[in-house]
Amino acid sequence: MKPDGLARYTPTLSGDTRVLCVSLDSAMAKHVGDALTNLTNIDEWYEDGDTIADVIAAASVTVEDYYNQMLVGSVLPWLINPPNGWLLLDGSTYALADYPELAAVLPTHLVSSPNFTLPDVELGFPFGVLDEADGSQVSGSNTFNLTEAQLPSHTHTYTSVIVDIDVKTLGAPDPAGARLGPPVATGATGSGDDIDGRPLRFGLVYAVFAGRNG
């Protein structure tokens, strides 16, 4: 018997018998009573084994399943190549049947039954949207060409040619005889190369969790 009067009893699990037991100080009883009541009213119990290792193994599976369901469809950036269960966002196409957990939550614009195609985000930047229907569709470009309308308003200047006429020798200048010389083009430069408008950046490997390890 324990000093507070509660017996400590650890049964041996055998056959199909389910024995639930708990050992606690009497001062804690009032705090866990409701929890114990809820635990004994759940729909199904199953035997995990007689050892602590058995219980831990079963609990690990439950926890992993829970978090897997939360993570399916989420996208994370990786500094390394992602582990099994993650699919690169590189524009690849996969069979829906191979990744049913991910297939169940994909936006419709990524699905073309019996396959789905992930977006290719290489050299792209993520931006915020409020609905999946507006997301994961790659748009825009990393380069662009400026048009005349996009240039700031400006003017060009030039120096006109002044011709001096020696009136003493030629007499009065004859304006009617004045002529413009042939047009001379200014120097040309530039080749119309694309402009990379992206800021300083570094790369991460983007991948989506598919819920499968292989």
C-alpha positions in Angstrom: 0.0 0.0 0.0 1.2 3.6 -0.7 1.3 6.0 2.2 -1.8 7.9 0.9 -3.8 4.6 1.0 -4.0 4.0 -2.8 -2.9 0.6 -4.0 -0.4 0.3 -6.8 -1.3 -2.6 -9.1 0.3 -3.4 -12.4 -1.6 -6.2 -14.2 -0.2 -8.6 -16.7 -1.8 -8.3 -20.2 -2.8 -11.6 -21.7 -5.2 -12.9 -24.3 -7.9 -10.5 -25.2 -8.2 -9.0 -21.8 -7.9 -5.2 -21.6 -7.0 -3.9 -18.2 -6.7 -0.1 -17.7 -4.8 1.0 -14.6 -3.4 4.2 -13.3 -1.4 5.1 -10.2 -1.5 8.6 -8.8 -1.5 10.5 -5.5 -4.9 11.2 -4.0 -4.3 14.9 -4.3 -4.3 14.6 -8.1 -7.4 12.5 -8.4 -9.8 15.5 -8.6 -7.8 17.0 -11.4 -7.7 13.9 -13.7 -11.1 12.5 -12.9 -12.8 14.0 -16.0 -9.9 13.0 -18.2 -10.1 9.4 -17.0 -13.9 9.4 -17.6 -13.4 10.5 -21.2 -10.6 8.0 -21.8 -12.8 5.1 -20.7 -15.7 6.2 -22.9 -13.7 6.2 -26.2 -15.0 3.9 -28.9 -12.1 1.5 -29.3 -9.2 0.2 -27.4 -6.5 -2.1 -28.7 -3.6 -3.9 -27.1 -0.2 -2.6 -28.0 1.9 -5.1 -26.0 3.3 -5.6 -22.6 6.4 -3.5 -22.8 7.0 0.2 -22.7 8.8 -0.1 -26.1 5.5 -1.5 -27.6 3.5 1.4 -26.2 6.0 4.0 -27.5 6.1 2.4 -30.9 2.3 2.5 -31.2 2.2 6.0 -29.9 4.8 7.1 -32.4 2.7 5.8 -35.3 -0.3 7.6 -34.1 1.6 10.9 -33.7 3.2 10.5 -37.1 -0.1 9.8 -38.8 -1.6 12.9 -37.1 1.1 15.2 -38.2 1.3 13.7 -41.7 -2.4 14.6 -42.2 -1.6 18.2 -41.1 1.4 18.5 -43.4 0.1 17.0 -46.6 0.0 19.7 -49.2 2.3 22.1 -47.3 5.3 23.6 -49.1 8.6 24.2 -47.3 12.0 25.5 -48.5 14.9 23.3 -47.8 18.6 24.2 -47.6 19.3 20.5 -48.5 17.6 18.1 -50.9 14.4 17.2 -49.1 13.8 13.7 -47.6 11.5 11.0 -48.8 7.9 12.0 -48.8 8.6 15.4 -50.3 8.2 16.2 -54.0 10.2 18.9 -55.7 8.3 21.8 -57.2 10.0 21.3 -60.6 7.1 20.9 -62.9 7.1 17.1 -62.8 4.0 15.1 -63.4 2.9 12.2 -61.1 0.1 9.7 -61.1 -2.8 10.5 -58.7 -2.9 6.9 -57.6 0.7 7.0 -56.4 0.1 9.9 -54.0 -3.6 9.6 -52.9 -3.1 11.8 -49.8 -1.8 14.7 -51.8 -4.2 14.1 -54.6 -7.1 14.5 -52.3 -6.1 18.1 -51.4 -4.6 19.5 -54.6 -6.1 22.5 -56.3 -8.1 21.5 -59.4 -5.9 23.5 -61.8 -3.0 21.1 -61.0 -5.0 18.0 -61.7 -5.5 16.4 -65.1 -6.8 12.9 -64.3 -5.2 10.4 -64.0 -2.2 12.7 -63.2 -1.3 15.9 -61.5 1.5 18.3 -62.4 3.4 20.4 -59.8 4.4 23.9 -60.6 7.9 24.7 -61.6 9.2 27.4 -59.2 12.8 27.4 -60.1 14.1 31.0 -60.1 10.7 32.2 -58.9 9.7 34.1 -55.8 6.6 33.2 -53.7 4.0 35.8 -53.0 0.9 35.9 -50.8 -2.7 34.9 -51.9 -5.8 34.3 -49.9 -7.2 31.3 -51.7 -5.7 28.1 -53.2 -7.4 28.9 -56.5 -5.1 31.9 -56.8 -2.0 30.1 -55.8 0.6 27.7 -57.2 0.1 29.1 -60.8 3.4 30.4 -62.1 3.2 33.7 -63.8 5.4 36.7 -64.6 9.0 36.7 -65.9 12.4 37.3 -64.4 13.4 39.6 -67.3 11.7 42.4 -69.3 12.3 44.9 -72.0 11.7 48.6 -71.5 9.4 50.3 -74.0 9.6 54.0 -75.0 6.6 54.8 -72.9 8.3 53.4 -69.8 11.3 55.8 -70.1 11.2 59.0 -68.1 10.1 62.0 -70.0 13.2 63.7 -71.5 14.6 65.8 -74.3 17.7 65.6 -76.5 19.8 68.6 -77.5 22.2 69.2 -80.4 24.4 72.0 -81.6 23.3 73.5 -84.8 25.9 74.3 -87.6 26.4 78.0 -88.2 27.8 79.0 -91.6 29.5 82.4 -91.8 29.4 84.1 -95.2 32.0 86.6 -96.2 29.8 89.5 -97.4 32.7 91.5 -98.8 33.7 88.6 -101.2 30.3 87.1 -102.1 28.1 90.0 -101.6 24.8 89.9 -99.8 23.9 86.4 -98.6 21.1 84.8 -100.6 18.7 83.0 -98.2 16.9 81.4 -101.1 20.1 79.6 -102.0 20.6 78.2 -98.6 20.4 74.4 -98.4 20.5 71.8 -95.7 23.2 69.3 -95.8 22.6 65.6 -95.8 21.3 64.2 -92.4 23.9 62.7 -90.2 22.9 59.9 -87.8 24.0 60.2 -84.2 26.1 57.3 -82.8 24.0 54.2 -82.1 24.5 51.9 -79.1 22.7 49.3 -77.1 21.5 45.8 -78.0 18.1 45.4 -76.4 19.2 42.8 -73.9 16.7 41.7 -71.2 16.9 43.3 -67.8 17.1 41.1 -64.7 14.9 43.0 -62.2 15.4 40.5 -59.3 17.0 41.8 -56.1 19.9 40.1 -54.2 18.8 36.6 -53.5 19.8 33.1 -52.5 18.3 29.7 -53.4 16.3 27.2 -51.4 14.8 23.9 -52.6 11.0 24.1 -52.5 9.1 20.9 -52.1 5.6 19.8 -51.2 4.8 17.1 -48.6 3.0 14.2 -50.4 2.4 11.9 -47.4 4.4 9.0 -48.8 7.9 7.9 -48.2 8.7 6.5 -51.5 
